[in-house]
Amino acid sequence: MTTAAHPQPGTPGTSTVSPYQSYVYAYPHKTAYRALPDRPRLAALWAAEPKDALSLYLHIPFCEVRCGFCNLFTRIGAPDGLTGAYLDALDRQATAVRQALGDRDPVRFATAAFGGGTPTFLTAAELERLCDIAEHRMGADLRAVPLSVEASPATATADRLEVLAARGTTRLSLGVQSFDDTEARAAVRPQRRADVEAALGRVRDARIPVLNIDLIYGIDGQTDRTWLRSLDAALAWHPEELYLYPLYIRPLTGLGRCAGEADPAWDEQRLRLYRLGRDHLLAHGYEQRSMRMFRRAGAPPQGADDYACQTDGMIGLGCGARSYTARLHYSFDYAVGMHEIRGIVDDYVSRPAADFAHAEYGRRIDTDEARRRHLLQSLLQADGLELAEYRARFGGRAPTDDFAAELSRFAGRGWLADDGPRAGVLRLTPEGLAHSDAIGPELFSPAVRAAMAAYERK
């Protein structure tokens, strides 16, 4: 299989549009962030922000292995004492951030999530401490809000799941990717189906309300038959949610070392498998919430679908986490290569508490970027963008006032629903949803495109 390296956002207006340009789960991407010379104080950044419905995200940058497709900020394994030192630093950061939020206005968290990496790389006792940091340092009531946790089959052990269930986890996302052992090996994900099935049994035994299973299509050697077989194996567990991800081959990943030129045949394969999977899940009683996300009819919702943070107010803790205010998105340094990630993690765990009172890397968000972000992350959801909400947020303007050229192109390609505006909604057609990974990058601003193109991969 010849595959494309992680491409830059596509050129607007091109006649042939690849459906797989990049997965836009946050805008702007961290490759558009830069060092902030003034290192603004968090207390000043958050002083005028609403704090009554914040989102809390704790990042754990450790995995037992690194899959061949993974470009997440994570390191393989941890020397003795590193996870404890990381939790010490997370505790220091949480204390500094909570102090920066102040006590003048009520501080309340509406959602919480533990991601990575693999949060369940931590031991059961370390997961208890992670929950304590969220609750005792940040003031999040984990038993009263949706709490989502990511896990791998190997680390979804009974003792860890018992801790998570007891502390209020409402959603457990298991990265399965494929129930076919040959496909798992092709994706450089060493696991056996028997171990995956055993892990799913433990998750169900823990009685966490929502089980999500992640699957990937477009793996080398995958066929319609093997894809349907994986889908059916997942459906046998009646998961409340399923995420179907197209495989991407990105620089500095295991599979990225064998990446070549763009391959239209691979695009066609992924698009065919996507449609096959979508139709299969719809026929089995699932509702499509975005290109990737499917929820079983009647399953409890877990907050914003697909991490669509149109509104701001995200507190991210940990060296790979983002935080969002209305005017600045910020984080720590970003890397994909193993050597660089280890250096960033080591730097994080050595920091004194005072360092965590400042923002160091980020991107400032002006009105144009705020509009783009809201349109992009609303439009990529099946429900679409409420026109009245957009007008209320942006001074009475309509999306067509700000993005006429882009929306006209999407309509010309059959990606926008004709009946939406009459219903007060701008939404994608089924074919538009299928091309979400082309639509998202086309909405990037020229400034963000330039910053991403200038980013030096490390």
ChimeraX attribute file (.defattr): number of C-alpha atoms within 10 A of each C-alpha:
attribute: neighborCount
match mode: 1-to-1
recipient: residues
	/A:1	13
	/A:2	15
	/A:3	22
	/A:4	22
	/A:5	20
	/A:6	17
	/A:7	15
	/A:8	13
	/A:9	21
	/A:10	22
	/A:11	11
	/A:12	16
	/A:13	12
	/A:14	9
	/A:15	8
	/A:16	6
	/A:17	15
	/A:18	16
	/A:19	19
	/A:20	25
	/A:21	23
	/A:22	19
	/A:23	15
	/A:24	19
	/A:25	16
	/A:26	16
	/A:27	23
	/A:28	24
	/A:29	17
	/A:30	22
	/A:31	20
	/A:32	19
	/A:33	23
	/A:34	19
	/A:35	15
	/A:36	15
	/A:37	9
	/A:38	9
	/A:39	14
	/A:40	13
	/A:41	15
	/A:42	18
	/A:43	17
	/A:44	12
	/A:45	18
	/A:46	20
	/A:47	14
	/A:48	12
	/A:49	16
	/A:50	16
	/A:51	20
	/A:52	13
	/A:53	15
	/A:54	21
	/A:55	21
	/A:56	22
	/A:57	24
	/A:58	26
	/A:59	22
	/A:60	28
	/A:61	27
	/A:62	23
	/A:63	22
	/A:64	17
	/A:65	15
	/A:66	21
	/A:67	19
	/A:68	21
	/A:69	20
	/A:70	23
	/A:71	19
	/A:72	18
	/A:73	24
	/A:74	27
	/A:75	24
	/A:76	15
	/A:77	15
	/A:78	15
	/A:79	7
	/A:80	8
	/A:81	8
	/A:82	15
	/A:83	20
	/A:84	15
	/A:85	15
	/A:86	20
	/A:87	20
	/A:88	17
	/A:89	22
	/A:90	26
	/A:91	23
	/A:92	21
	/A:93	27
	/A:94	26
	/A:95	18
	/A:96	21
	/A:97	23
	/A:98	18
	/A:99	15
	/A:100	19
	/A:101	21
	/A:102	14
	/A:103	9
	/A:104	7
	/A:105	13
	/A:106	11
	/A:107	18
	/A:108	17
	/A:109	22
	/A:110	19
	/A:111	22
	/A:112	24
	/A:113	22
	/A:114	26
	/A:115	20
	/A:116	24
	/A:117	25
	/A:118	24
	/A:119	25
	/A:120	28
	/A:121	24
	/A:122	20
	/A:123	16
	/A:124	18
	/A:125	11
	/A:126	18
	/A:127	21
	/A:128	16
	/A:129	18
	/A:130	21
	/A:131	20
	/A:132	17
	/A:133	22
	/A:134	23
	/A:135	15
	/A:136	15
	/A:137	19
	/A:138	23
	/A:139	15
	/A:140	23
	/A:141	20
	/A:142	21
	/A:143	14
	/A:144	13
	/A:145	17
	/A:146	19
	/A:147	25
	/A:148	23
	/A:149	21
	/A:150	19
	/A:151	24
	/A:152	21
	/A:153	21
	/A:154	16
	/A:155	20
	/A:156	24
	/A:157	18
	/A:158	16
	/A:159	14
	/A:160	20
	/A:161	25
	/A:162	19
	/A:163	19
	/A:164	24
	/A:165	19
	/A:166	12
	/A:167	18
	/A:168	19
	/A:169	26
	/A:170	23
	/A:171	24
	/A:172	27
	/A:173	21
	/A:174	24
	/A:175	18
	/A:176	25
	/A:177	21
	/A:178	30
	/A:179	23
	/A:180	19
	/A:181	15
	/A:182	19
	/A:183	22
	/A:184	22
	/A:185	17
	/A:186	17
	/A:187	22
	/A:188	17
	/A:189	20
	/A:190	16
	/A:191	18
	/A:192	17
	/A:193	17
	/A:194	11
	/A:195	12
	/A:196	20
	/A:197	17
	/A:198	14
	/A:199	22
	/A:200	21
	/A:201	14
	/A:202	18
	/A:203	24
	/A:204	16
	/A:205	12
	/A:206	18
	/A:207	14
	/A:208	18
	/A:209	17
	/A:210	22
	/A:211	22
	/A:212	23
	/A:213	24
	/A:214	18
	/A:215	22
	/A:216	25
	/A:217	25
	/A:218	24
	/A:219	24
	/A:220	17
	/A:221	10
	/A:222	19
	/A:223	14
	/A:224	13
	/A:225	10
	/A:226	15
	/A:227	24
	/A:228	15
	/A:229	15
	/A:230	20
	/A:231	20
	/A:232	16
	/A:233	16
	/A:234	21
	/A:235	16
	/A:236	9
	/A:237	14
	/A:238	15
	/A:239	21
	/A:240	21
	/A:241	25
	/A:242	25
	/A:243	22
	/A:244	21
	/A:245	18
	/A:246	21
	/A:247	20
	/A:248	24
	/A:249	24
	/A:250	23
	/A:251	22
	/A:252	20
	/A:253	20
	/A:254	18
	/A:255	20
	/A:256	20
	/A:257	13
	/A:258	15
	/A:259	18
	/A:260	13
	/A:261	9
	/A:262	15
	/A:263	13
	/A:264	14
	/A:265	12
	/A:266	19
	/A:267	18
	/A:268	14
	/A:269	16
	/A:270	22
	/A:271	19
	/A:272	15
	/A:273	23
	/A:274	22
	/A:275	14
	/A:276	14
	/A:277	19
	/A:278	21
	/A:279	13
	/A:280	15
	/A:281	20
	/A:282	15
	/A:283	10
	/A:284	13
	/A:285	13
	/A:286	22
	/A:287	19
	/A:288	24
	/A:289	18
	/A:290	24
	/A:291	24
	/A:292	23
	/A:293	21
	/A:294	24
	/A:295	24
	/A:296	19
	/A:297	14
	/A:298	10
	/A:299	15
	/A:300	14
	/A:301	14
	/A:302	15
	/A:303	15
	/A:304	11
	/A:305	17
	/A:306	19
	/A:307	10
	/A:308	20
	/A:309	19
	/A:310	18
	/A:311	15
	/A:312	21
	/A:313	22
	/A:314	23
	/A:315	22
	/A:316	24
	/A:317	25
	/A:318	25
	/A:319	27
	/A:320	25
	/A:321	22
	/A:322	21
	/A:323	20
	/A:324	23
	/A:325	19
	/A:326	19
	/A:327	17
	/A:328	17
	/A:329	23
	/A:330	25
	/A:331	23
	/A:332	23
	/A:333	21
	/A:334	21
	/A:335	23
	/A:336	19
	/A:337	18
	/A:338	17
	/A:339	11
	/A:340	16
	/A:341	23
	/A:342	18
	/A:343	11
	/A:344	18
	/A:345	22
	/A:346	15
	/A:347	11
	/A:348	22
	/A:349	20
	/A:350	12
	/A:351	13
	/A:352	11
	/A:353	16
	/A:354	10
	/A:355	15
	/A:356	22
	/A:357	21
	/A:358	20
	/A:359	22
	/A:360	20
	/A:361	21
	/A:362	25
	/A:363	21
	/A:364	16
	/A:365	17
	/A:366	11
	/A:367	11
	/A:368	11
	/A:369	19
	/A:370	21
	/A:371	18
	/A:372	21
	/A:373	24
	/A:374	20
	/A:375	22
	/A:376	26
	/A:377	23
	/A:378	22
	/A:379	25
	/A:380	28
	/A:381	23
	/A:382	20
	/A:383	15
	/A:384	23
	/A:385	24
	/A:386	18
	/A:387	21
	/A:388	14
	/A:389	13
	/A:390	18
	/A:391	13
	/A:392	11
	/A:393	14
	/A:394	15
	/A:395	8
	/A:396	13
	/A:397	14
	/A:398	16
	/A:399	19
	/A:400	12
	/A:401	9
	/A:402	13
	/A:403	14
	/A:404	12
	/A:405	13
	/A:406	16
	/A:407	18
	/A:408	14
	/A:409	17
	/A:410	18
	/A:411	16
	/A:412	10
	/A:413	13
	/A:414	15
	/A:415	22
	/A:416	24
	/A:417	18
	/A:418	14
	/A:419	11
	/A:420	17
	/A:421	14
	/A:422	8
	/A:423	10
	/A:424	14
	/A:425	18
	/A:426	22
	/A:427	24
	/A:428	28
	/A:429	17
	/A:430	18
	/A:431	15
	/A:432	24
	/A:433	23
	/A:434	22
	/A:435	21
	/A:436	26
	/A:437	23
	/A:438	23
	/A:439	30
	/A:440	24
	/A:441	22
	/A:442	21
	/A:443	21
	/A:444	22
	/A:445	15
	/A:446	10
	/A:447	11
	/A:448	19
	/A:449	20
	/A:450	13
	/A:451	18
	/A:452	19
	/A:453	15
	/A:454	11
	/A:455	13
	/A:456	9
	/A:457	13
	/A:458	13
